[in-house]
Structures are given as C-alpha cells and as structure tokens.
Amino acid sequence: MASSIDEEAGECLVYLNMPLDERPTEKDFIQFLTTYAPYWKTIATLLGLQKSLIKVIEMNENFKPRECFRDALSKWLSQDVDATWRKLELCITNSQRSDSGFKQLDSMPIRSKRSHQNQPDVTNPNGNKGLKTFKNASSVHPEADYSSAADRGKGTIPDAVYNATKKPICRVIAPAQIGTGFVGYMKCKKDYSTVLMTNNHVIPSENDATGSRIVFDNLLPGQQRTLEGSKIFKKNGFYTSEELDYTVIEIDVGKVAASGVQIDSQSIDLNQPAAIKDKDQVYVVQHPCGKDLAFTSSDVEVSSPLLLYTCTTDEGSSGSPVLKEVHGQLKIVALHVGDYKERKCNAGVLMKEILTDFNGVQD
C-alpha cells in the first residue's frame, strides 16, 4: 500500500507535467483531485482513455478513486500532446451530462486565467481575407438567461423554433474542443447529401472528424444517442475552411440507420439560406458549455461576411446555427463562430459566404 508521502509525490509529479502556462497552484490541484475523484472514470473516458486502460488503472490502484484519478491524468498527459487545463475543464463540463450527481463546474478550482485571452479579433470585417479564426465563443452577456425546452410553455420560444430545431442540433465532442453542430442537407459535388456542419476550430481536420463523437439529445424522447465519427462520416467527404471557420462533413446515412438512429436531415436546408437585413431577429440554437439545448435571440447587423448580434453564447456554442423565422419555418442565415471584441457583440459567418466558398472548392 502506498504511503501518504508516495501519494503526495505522485500528485506532485502529475502537477509538474501540466502545461506551464495554464498550471494552477499546487494547493488548487490537490483540491481539484479531491473534488472530482468520485467521477474519475467519466472524466477519463471523455479525455479519450480506453476502457481497458481504465480497468488496469482501477486494478493497479486498488479501486481508490483519488489514486485512480491521479493515475488517469498522468496517462492522459503522456498520451495527449494537446493536453491543456482548458481541455480538461471542457471535459468536466460535459461530464455533468453523464453523471447526474456531478458537481457544478463553478466549484472547479482550476479555471484557467488565460481561457478567454488571446482570442483573435475580427479585422477588416468588410472582406473575407480579414476574417480570422475564432478559438472560442465567449458570452457577450454572461448574466443573461438562456431559454430552454422548459420555457416553451411560457411563450418565450415560438413553436417553430422549438419543433424544427431540437432534432438536428448536436454536441460535438472533438479531440481538442467541445462545440455545437447540426445536421442538414446540402449539395456536395453533384448530389445532395446529409452533412454535419460546425466550425473549423472545432473540427479542423479529417483525423479530428474521425476521432469525434456526435451526441444528439432529442432524436427520441428522453434518450441521448451518441455516434462515433469514425463510423458515420464518409471517406472523401470532408470540407473545411480556416478562413471562414466552417467544416462540412458528409454523413453515411446507411451506417447511421444501421446503428438504430434516425437523424433529421430535412429541417435545415443549407443551400437555401434566408435573406437577412439589419434589425431582423435571429435565434442561436446551441449547447452552451456542453449543457442542454438552449435558445437565445436578438436583432442583427449585417457586415459581410459577418452577421453581428448580441445573442448570449458561451464556450461550447461554437458551430451553432443562426436561424431566422420565415412564415413559421426556420431558415439558416449564418454559422456562429465567436465574439467580435471590437464591437462587443457576437458574430457568425453568413451562410451565403460559406456557400460561395464551398461551391468554389468543389469546382
């Protein structure tokens, strides 16, 4: 049995292997281990550790949660070259969905002081070349409330918003980022295909796509369904643009159906974006911080290639659809990408700009 000195030494070793620029204090790290040890297997799974390795850790550490958690973090740090405190924080956020007894993220003692720093601003918003990639979507009005399915009876969400958007919206759990995505249909090459759309900074490469998990909450009442990117995405069906911060991935509907899941690809026609003008109202439909589906709305300003709005968003909202209600139906107008610091608002890339770029890539 390991002595307390051995245990402290092991914890310090894990602590010293953490990325220097985001490392918490040693005291906070020890508090972190204590707080989240009961949920270590859920966190380890979301960090990408294999079930067999988790079982080995459990056996080696005699099923002691704190020791197991410390060992799991050590294995993660040695395997994941992109390991950061921010990535760990996002995994813990998503773990709240998997464990109903999970403590709130607000109690987490290791929030990175740099998590909202170094986000590139949008420069020259009147030209595509000035659009830089957003690394995270930050909340413009963090004190504002989100609207959820529970609000529907209060009349705060139009039926069209609730009914037409809940099924195709999903969480995207990528190797280095958690975001939002949505399923729609789009003309790829010569034929229409069912596709997943999200941001380039959420899924920047084919490897990231195959290593991602797509989580739907509303395909069936009360059931959450998870699909593995490696099993549902078509080969040679990956398209992305760092400049306009979008990623489109063709989905193999047959493989999805074979897994017993029926996804809704008809609600959002990506080839038919709605016309949009200043002062129009839009909805951002999202999974902020990886939590339940939420709706926020505001009016807009068009500043091509961007659409500017003050809808509340947060980490994990990247890749959300920005929708406009037209005659009782929701039409896509933009892809949410992040915050526009200079204007103190949020921004999405206009869908018509994405289509122009996308069609050019395929020609």
Legacy VTK file of the C-alpha trace (Angstrom):
# vtk DataFile Version 3.0
C-alpha trace
ASCII
DATASET POLYDATA
POINTS 363 float
0.000 0.000 0.000
1.380 3.388 -0.957
2.257 5.768 1.861
0.853 9.290 2.056
4.308 10.579 1.083
4.267 8.388 -2.026
0.790 9.620 -2.870
1.778 13.265 -2.477
4.851 12.666 -4.621
2.685 11.092 -7.319
0.288 14.011 -7.277
3.152 16.483 -7.489
4.581 14.575 -10.462
1.282 14.880 -12.318
1.124 18.541 -11.357
4.633 19.237 -12.682
3.773 17.627 -16.015
0.891 20.044 -16.574
1.334 22.760 -19.241
3.216 25.560 -17.532
1.194 28.482 -18.877
-2.112 27.183 -17.510
-0.951 25.335 -14.404
-2.975 26.023 -11.229
-1.403 26.370 -7.829
-0.372 23.123 -6.156
-2.997 23.713 -3.467
-5.723 24.111 -6.085
-4.535 20.985 -7.865
-4.819 18.894 -4.695
-8.284 20.354 -4.084
-9.203 19.505 -7.673
-8.200 15.854 -7.214
-10.282 15.624 -4.057
-13.350 17.293 -5.576
-13.554 15.277 -8.786
-12.085 11.919 -7.809
-15.546 10.294 -7.446
-16.165 10.976 -11.152
-12.745 9.976 -12.444
-13.940 7.232 -14.817
-16.384 9.541 -16.605
-13.698 12.205 -16.991
-11.079 9.663 -18.125
-13.442 8.325 -20.785
-14.134 11.815 -22.157
-10.387 12.511 -22.199
-10.008 9.555 -24.552
-8.594 6.829 -22.308
-9.545 3.337 -23.445
-11.839 1.207 -21.285
-9.136 -1.446 -20.969
-6.652 1.125 -19.651
-9.227 2.495 -17.194
-9.741 -1.040 -15.908
-5.993 -1.533 -15.475
-5.717 1.744 -13.568
-8.588 0.670 -11.327
-6.916 -2.659 -10.544
-3.470 -1.154 -10.016
-4.762 1.464 -7.601
-6.995 -0.946 -5.681
-10.164 0.924 -6.733
-9.247 4.055 -4.753
-10.857 6.995 -6.620
-8.255 9.646 -5.850
-5.303 7.429 -6.775
-7.120 6.231 -9.895
-7.855 9.811 -10.947
-4.242 10.845 -10.434
-3.019 7.871 -12.493
-5.573 8.549 -15.243
-4.473 12.188 -15.514
-0.857 11.060 -15.726
-1.701 8.667 -18.581
-3.663 11.386 -20.381
-0.795 13.865 -20.107
1.650 11.330 -21.519
-0.611 10.413 -24.456
-2.230 13.685 -25.496
0.154 16.246 -26.958
-2.645 18.840 -26.887
-3.443 18.350 -23.188
-4.381 21.634 -21.507
-6.316 22.691 -18.449
-8.932 24.199 -20.751
-9.478 20.857 -22.446
-9.805 19.197 -19.052
-12.302 21.850 -17.967
-14.464 21.280 -21.039
-14.444 17.521 -20.443
-15.605 18.107 -16.895
-18.369 20.379 -18.182
-19.586 17.601 -20.447
-19.235 15.044 -17.632
-22.095 16.785 -15.848
-24.328 15.427 -18.588
-23.147 11.854 -17.962
-23.402 11.817 -14.166
-26.455 13.362 -12.536
-24.593 13.693 -9.247
-21.740 15.626 -10.752
-20.757 18.861 -9.008
-21.287 22.131 -10.818
-18.403 23.463 -12.882
-18.489 26.709 -10.920
-16.946 24.859 -7.973
-13.953 23.814 -10.033
-10.847 25.428 -8.518
-8.643 25.404 -11.601
-10.267 27.735 -14.116
-7.542 28.896 -16.455
-6.799 32.583 -16.158
-5.987 32.502 -19.871
-9.104 30.733 -21.119
-10.588 33.890 -22.664
-7.310 35.536 -23.606
-5.575 35.539 -26.962
-8.794 35.137 -28.934
-8.101 36.798 -32.254
-10.285 39.742 -33.090
-12.056 40.133 -36.408
-10.159 42.602 -38.527
-11.434 44.225 -41.713
-14.950 42.770 -41.417
-15.808 44.004 -44.915
-13.619 41.443 -46.625
-13.145 37.670 -46.328
-9.391 37.979 -46.006
-9.839 39.888 -42.779
-11.802 37.107 -41.054
-9.563 35.275 -38.626
-10.441 32.007 -36.912
-12.215 32.277 -33.559
-10.766 29.926 -30.963
-13.691 30.063 -28.540
-17.171 31.501 -28.380
-17.465 33.788 -25.381
-20.586 35.156 -23.764
-21.345 38.763 -24.598
-23.894 38.973 -21.777
-22.882 36.291 -19.274
-25.574 37.387 -16.838
-28.384 36.760 -19.346
-30.535 33.637 -19.136
-30.860 31.036 -21.848
-34.229 29.770 -22.983
-34.654 26.016 -22.949
-37.335 23.483 -23.747
-38.824 24.117 -20.302
-39.594 27.703 -21.310
-41.783 26.687 -24.196
-44.942 26.739 -22.116
-44.181 30.281 -21.010
-44.460 31.511 -24.567
-40.831 32.631 -24.741
-39.952 30.309 -27.628
-42.051 30.154 -30.809
-43.257 26.652 -31.651
-41.401 26.855 -34.949
-38.111 27.316 -33.124
-38.707 24.506 -30.682
-40.095 21.897 -33.058
-37.885 22.456 -36.085
-34.519 22.738 -34.371
-34.313 20.299 -31.497
-33.649 17.153 -33.538
-30.818 18.190 -35.897
-28.763 20.040 -33.234
-25.995 18.088 -31.526
-22.989 18.334 -29.265
-19.649 17.813 -30.971
-17.036 16.246 -28.703
-13.852 16.578 -30.748
-10.356 15.519 -29.612
-9.360 19.065 -28.631
-12.622 21.025 -28.447
-16.247 20.733 -27.441
-18.721 22.582 -29.627
-22.155 22.511 -31.186
-23.031 21.157 -34.610
-26.108 20.485 -36.680
-27.263 18.129 -39.393
-28.697 19.426 -42.645
-28.725 18.662 -46.327
-26.500 20.296 -48.869
-25.387 19.871 -52.456
-21.952 18.255 -52.362
-20.350 17.890 -55.782
-23.339 16.864 -57.938
-25.730 15.335 -55.436
-27.463 16.391 -52.247
-26.009 14.803 -49.109
-26.786 14.705 -45.431
-23.998 16.618 -43.712
-22.781 17.764 -40.324
-21.756 21.417 -40.091
-19.676 23.008 -37.333
-16.639 25.313 -37.043
-13.155 24.674 -38.374
-11.794 25.441 -34.916
-13.969 22.638 -33.501
-13.126 20.023 -36.174
-10.134 21.269 -38.199
-9.086 18.018 -39.913
-10.266 14.599 -41.072
-8.384 12.992 -38.202
-10.271 15.178 -35.758
-13.519 14.249 -37.504
-12.957 10.505 -37.165
-11.936 10.980 -33.540
-15.068 12.953 -32.662
-18.331 11.920 -31.074
-21.655 13.423 -32.108
-24.281 13.492 -29.352
-27.991 14.035 -30.029
-30.425 14.708 -27.177
-33.730 14.975 -28.992
-33.950 12.269 -31.649
-36.105 10.206 -29.290
-37.889 11.491 -26.165
-35.687 11.174 -23.099
-32.900 9.367 -24.936
-29.410 10.585 -25.696
-27.740 8.990 -28.713
-24.009 9.123 -29.420
-22.491 8.438 -32.836
-18.792 7.849 -33.481
-17.331 9.989 -36.255
-15.175 7.101 -37.449
-18.318 5.068 -38.128
-20.677 7.586 -39.723
-18.601 10.020 -41.787
-17.999 9.296 -45.462
-14.493 8.962 -46.820
-13.544 11.845 -49.111
-16.483 13.820 -47.750
-14.604 16.330 -45.594
-14.538 20.047 -46.437
-13.185 22.857 -44.268
-12.079 26.485 -44.373
-9.926 28.056 -41.697
-10.548 31.483 -43.215
-14.343 31.327 -42.912
-14.188 28.927 -39.935
-16.544 26.237 -41.191
-16.367 22.477 -41.557
-18.789 20.318 -43.553
-18.688 16.510 -43.300
-20.818 14.153 -45.374
-22.677 11.554 -43.303
-23.246 7.958 -44.387
-26.979 7.734 -43.670
-26.986 3.966 -44.206
-24.436 3.409 -41.454
-26.343 5.715 -39.146
-29.583 3.821 -39.801
-27.787 0.505 -39.226
-26.888 1.725 -35.744
-30.571 2.214 -34.986
-30.527 6.003 -35.163
-32.750 8.085 -37.422
-31.286 11.564 -37.760
-33.273 14.535 -39.017
-31.560 15.960 -42.080
-34.528 17.728 -43.665
-35.101 20.556 -41.184
-32.178 22.721 -42.272
-31.572 23.296 -45.983
-28.050 24.679 -46.168
-28.398 25.547 -49.843
-31.340 27.889 -49.215
-30.310 30.481 -46.601
-32.860 33.140 -45.747
-32.365 36.737 -46.785
-31.228 38.841 -43.848
-31.087 42.583 -43.214
-30.298 44.918 -40.343
-32.729 44.734 -37.397
-34.045 41.278 -38.325
-34.372 38.874 -35.392
-32.353 35.657 -35.259
-32.009 32.670 -32.930
-28.759 30.968 -31.952
-29.590 27.359 -31.068
-26.754 25.862 -29.055
-25.325 23.619 -26.352
-23.536 26.244 -24.211
-20.758 24.670 -22.116
-21.921 21.275 -23.404
-25.165 21.585 -21.445
-28.812 21.204 -22.507
-30.088 22.687 -25.751
-30.684 26.423 -25.384
-32.066 29.280 -27.478
-31.067 32.940 -27.449
-32.241 35.703 -29.736
-31.505 39.281 -30.720
-31.693 41.564 -33.711
-28.759 41.765 -36.123
-26.437 43.936 -38.127
-25.148 42.704 -41.475
-21.441 43.339 -42.007
-20.482 40.897 -44.765
-19.015 38.314 -44.463
-20.232 38.537 -40.872
-23.595 38.718 -39.173
-23.392 40.590 -35.856
-25.762 40.011 -32.916
-25.921 40.118 -29.124
-27.376 36.653 -28.537
-25.822 35.134 -25.422
-23.323 32.350 -26.147
-20.595 30.555 -24.226
-17.812 28.000 -24.536
-19.283 25.069 -26.436
-21.572 27.270 -28.555
-19.105 27.318 -31.453
-20.668 25.806 -34.567
-24.281 26.634 -33.687
-26.742 27.521 -36.446
-28.038 31.091 -36.580
-31.643 30.893 -37.743
-34.392 33.264 -38.844
-38.112 32.565 -38.731
-39.770 32.927 -42.132
-43.509 32.263 -42.404
-43.472 29.834 -39.483
-40.351 27.991 -40.616
-36.762 28.421 -39.564
-34.162 29.168 -42.216
-30.433 29.258 -41.710
-28.680 32.593 -42.158
-25.241 32.104 -40.568
-22.851 29.829 -38.688
-21.944 31.080 -35.204
-18.183 31.442 -34.744
-17.473 33.577 -31.680
-17.208 37.036 -30.220
-16.300 40.241 -32.049
-14.414 42.119 -29.356
-14.104 45.413 -31.185
-17.873 45.743 -31.429
-18.667 43.975 -28.134
-21.019 41.532 -29.767
-21.100 38.006 -31.168
-20.657 37.070 -34.801
-21.475 34.393 -37.316
-20.306 33.873 -40.864
-23.110 34.463 -43.354
-24.250 31.215 -44.937
-24.234 32.783 -48.401
-20.488 33.489 -47.957
-19.894 29.895 -46.885
-21.813 28.605 -49.916
-19.785 30.753 -52.303
-16.573 29.414 -50.819
-17.849 25.826 -50.615
-19.026 25.761 -54.229
-15.700 27.195 -55.338
-13.785 24.415 -53.577
-15.817 21.760 -55.411
-15.455 23.275 -58.912
LINES 1 364
363 0 1 2 3 4 5 6 7 8 9 10 11 12 13 14 15 16 17 18 19 20 21 22 23 24 25 26 27 28 29 30 31 32 33 34 35 36 37 38 39 40 41 42 43 44 45 46 47 48 49 50 51 52 53 54 55 56 57 58 59 60 61 62 63 64 65 66 67 68 69 70 71 72 73 74 75 76 77 78 79 80 81 82 83 84 85 86 87 88 89 90 91 92 93 94 95 96 97 98 99 100 101 102 103 104 105 106 107 108 109 110 111 112 113 114 115 116 117 118 119 120 121 122 123 124 125 126 127 128 129 130 131 132 133 134 135 136 137 138 139 140 141 142 143 144 145 146 147 148 149 150 151 152 153 154 155 156 157 158 159 160 161 162 163 164 165 166 167 168 169 170 171 172 173 174 175 176 177 178 179 180 181 182 183 184 185 186 187 188 189 190 191 192 193 194 195 196 197 198 199 200 201 202 203 204 205 206 207 208 209 210 211 212 213 214 215 216 217 218 219 220 221 222 223 224 225 226 227 228 229 230 231 232 233 234 235 236 237 238 239 240 241 242 243 244 245 246 247 248 249 250 251 252 253 254 255 256 257 258 259 260 261 262 263 264 265 266 267 268 269 270 271 272 273 274 275 276 277 278 279 280 281 282 283 284 285 286 287 288 289 290 291 292 293 294 295 296 297 298 299 300 301 302 303 304 305 306 307 308 309 310 311 312 313 314 315 316 317 318 319 320 321 322 323 324 325 326 327 328 329 330 331 332 333 334 335 336 337 338 339 340 341 342 343 344 345 346 347 348 349 350 351 352 353 354 355 356 357 358 359 360 361 362
